[in-house]
Amino acid sequence: AMLKPAGISLLVVITGWLCGALAQFFLCFGIVAFLMRSAEANASQPRNQTGPESPLLAAGNKSADSYDSAELFTAAGSPKYMWRTHDNLTLNAFSDTVLGQVAALLQSSNLTQPPAALDRQLWEAFLGPPPDSHKTFGFTICKRGAPDKFVGMSDALRSWTGYGKEEILQKPVSLLYGKATLTSTIEVFYRAVERQEPLSLRLQLHKSDSSPFWSCMVMVPLRDPEPGLYLVLHCVPEVGSTPPELLLPPRAKYQPTPDAPTYGAEILQNVEVVRNALRQEFPDQSLDYFDDDYLRYALAKNNRTVDYVLGKARETMKWRIANRVDEVREQDAASGLQTSQLFWHGFDRARRPVFYLRPGCQDMKRYDTQQLWLTHIVLLERGLRLLPPGACTFHIVMDARGAGLQHFDRPLAQKVLAGAATGYRDRVEKIVAGPVSYVVSGVWKFCKPLMSENLSSKVTITNTPKQGVQEHMQVSDVPDGLFAK
């Protein structure tokens, strides 16, 4: 009888403890559910387009409706970053005749009188035939140590700008700058000259009468006749004030990868079988995506059959048509290119390009799911043109520092994963993400079931992402400030 009240008291204590634990559980569950719903709602609806300028825009001194190709491959606003859009162009990019003309020109006393046809020859040597809308060609020469002065300028470009020979030679490059010229792009230009690094960009310059014009520029370090010279090729499109598409050297102009595989006669024959079948099924569509390197790689992987590869290629083609990939242009993703933190930078040790994502630095004030989706397409399609001969895959690196639930866009994640599984099948070499947080872990649990086993096996989530990245590329090729606190 004496134990009975004690037993009842113990039961009351246990019941109270269980109720308290359940209350805490449901409270935590409610908070997480609320945050997830808020994140999904924010991701599925366009964000408020007003508010203060983002650091990305303010650093470039840009208006909300302008953008520039230098930022297309950079995290704009960080002067420490230097993004290369092409790497190690082949020495035979020039014919011997053109190289001889360049050498003779640089050694001559009058650098402003090159052969009349040299301007276009130089451009075609690097980039092939230009678009029909690009009519005016020219080049300038700069020198390391004085990147802000013209060492030389071709007659064609000088005539286009309206300056006389005496007005341009040894004069400041700023002679061509104006209100529409972005200082952030100029800083990238000067840094490339000083570091003797190749670069592709476009820039809005001004003639002597102050009228603006766009110039697509490919910048190439020269080793002869003396080190430190820098050749800047200019191509002026007839597009008025609309930013032209950024022009990049074709893949054939790059040095092949050092470990480019060799394939047997059967693989080479099957490449034509697959391509001919696609050509018959999609006669009005471009098949440039299915280049020789990609089809050889797909056919040789795990001894796949022709029917298997052809079936997957059909799925990829249908996905590309449904998402109108070949029709998306930079202007379609103008806002996303401004506000996103997606960019290409450098190459890994096997000379495959690297795609970087920094979701924690995303400008959420001007976020739009559709714009960010189009930005992914524009940049991925551009990145495929950075693949050197022998390569068909690329690395993805995610700096998740500062990423929270507000940066997780579930509809976009589903689109991107579907694109990786179907639209860009077999294109990803490795994915490194970190540092680890509860948000990163939660997003990974959401994404992993939506990935194929092959793709998920390529993902590394780590607390030391910088070390993980350095396993695949030189330390000097890792962008400054990445993963920094």
Secondary structure, 3 states (H helix, E strand, C coil): CCHHHHHHHHHHHHHHHHHHHHHHHHHHHHHHHHHHHHHHHHHHCCCCCCCCCCHHHHHHCCCCCCCCHHHHCCCCCCCCCCCCCCCCECHHHCCHHHHHHHHHHHHCCCCCCCCCCHHHHHHHHHHCCCCCCEEEEEEEEEECCECCECCEECHHHHHHHCCCHHHHCCCEHHHHCCCCCCHHHHHHHHHHHHHCCCEEEEEEEECCCCCEEEEEEEEEEECCCCCCEEEEEEEEECCCCCCCCCCCCCHHHECCCCCCCCCCHHHHHHHHHHHHHHHHHCCCCCCCCCCHHHHHHHHHHHHCCHHHHHHHHHHHHHHHHHCCHHHCCHHHHHHHHHHCCEEEEEECCCCCEEEEECHHHCCHHHCCHHHHHHHHHHHHHHHHCCCCCCCCCEEEEEECCCCCHHHCCHHHHHHHHHHHHHHCCCCEEEEEEECCCHHHHHHHHHHHHHCCHHHHCCEEECCCHHHHHHCCCCHHHCCCCCCCC
